[in-house]
Amino acid sequence: MPYIKKDRRPFIFNVILVPDNCESVGELNYAITEICKTWLEKHGTTYTSINDVIGVLECAKLEFYRRIAAPYEDKKIEENGDVY
């Protein structure tokens, strides 16, 4: 987990309501990690719950790529031409 300054941490806890509070990707990483850590604390830190959190992160990553990154890449291919 990125170790961000303690005075920034209260802002990050509000990241869900106010995403603009994150000033860096490190702070975004911290916010996501805190969400996962809090979920584990509530549901228990077991192999299954850790595996569940990793699954959620992987699916969120894949969906983000599918919905955001891939269309962006397609747009750039149209603008600049394909490299293949």
C-alpha positions as CSV (number, residue, x, y, z in Angstrom):
1,M,0.0,0.0,0.0
2,P,1.3,3.5,-0.7
3,Y,2.2,5.3,2.5
4,I,0.6,8.7,2.0
5,K,0.9,11.6,4.5
6,K,-1.3,11.3,7.5
7,D,-2.9,14.7,7.0
8,R,-4.1,13.6,3.6
9,R,-5.8,10.4,4.8
10,P,-9.1,12.0,6.1
11,F,-9.6,13.4,2.6
12,I,-9.1,10.0,1.0
13,F,-11.8,8.4,3.3
14,N,-14.3,10.7,1.5
15,V,-13.1,9.6,-2.0
16,I,-16.3,7.7,-2.8
17,L,-18.4,10.8,-2.2
18,V,-15.8,13.3,-3.5
19,P,-13.4,11.6,-5.9
20,D,-11.6,14.9,-6.5
21,N,-10.0,14.5,-3.0
22,C,-7.3,12.2,-4.4
23,E,-4.4,14.3,-5.5
24,S,-2.2,11.5,-6.8
25,V,-2.4,7.9,-8.0
26,G,-0.8,6.9,-4.7
27,E,-3.8,8.4,-2.9
28,L,-6.2,6.7,-5.2
29,N,-4.4,3.4,-4.5
30,Y,-4.6,4.1,-0.7
31,A,-8.3,4.8,-1.0
32,I,-9.0,1.5,-2.8
33,T,-6.8,-0.4,-0.4
34,E,-8.7,1.1,2.6
35,I,-12.0,0.1,1.1
36,C,-10.7,-3.5,0.7
37,K,-9.1,-3.6,4.1
38,T,-12.3,-2.4,5.8
39,W,-14.3,-5.0,3.9
40,L,-11.9,-7.7,5.1
41,E,-12.2,-6.5,8.7
42,K,-15.9,-6.8,8.5
43,H,-16.0,-10.2,6.7
44,G,-12.9,-11.8,8.2
45,T,-9.4,-12.2,6.8
46,T,-9.5,-15.7,5.4
47,Y,-8.2,-17.2,2.2
48,T,-11.7,-17.1,0.7
49,S,-12.3,-13.4,1.6
50,I,-8.9,-12.4,0.3
51,N,-9.5,-14.3,-2.9
52,D,-12.9,-12.6,-3.1
53,V,-11.4,-9.1,-2.8
54,I,-8.7,-9.9,-5.4
55,G,-11.5,-11.2,-7.7
56,V,-13.4,-7.9,-7.3
57,L,-10.3,-5.9,-8.1
58,E,-9.5,-8.0,-11.1
59,C,-13.1,-7.7,-12.5
60,A,-13.1,-4.0,-11.8
61,K,-9.8,-3.7,-13.7
62,L,-11.1,-5.7,-16.6
63,E,-14.3,-3.7,-16.8
64,F,-12.4,-0.4,-16.6
65,Y,-10.2,-1.6,-19.5
66,R,-13.2,-2.7,-21.5
67,R,-15.2,0.5,-20.9
68,I,-12.5,3.2,-20.7
69,A,-9.1,2.1,-22.0
70,A,-10.2,0.1,-25.1
71,P,-12.4,2.8,-26.6
72,Y,-9.5,5.3,-25.9
73,E,-7.1,3.1,-27.7
74,D,-9.5,2.7,-30.6
75,K,-9.8,6.5,-30.9
76,K,-6.0,6.8,-30.9
77,I,-5.7,4.2,-33.7
78,E,-8.2,6.2,-35.8
79,E,-6.3,9.4,-35.1
80,N,-2.7,8.1,-35.6
81,G,-3.0,4.8,-37.5
82,D,-2.5,1.3,-36.3
83,V,1.0,0.0,-35.5
84,Y,0.3,-3.5,-36.8
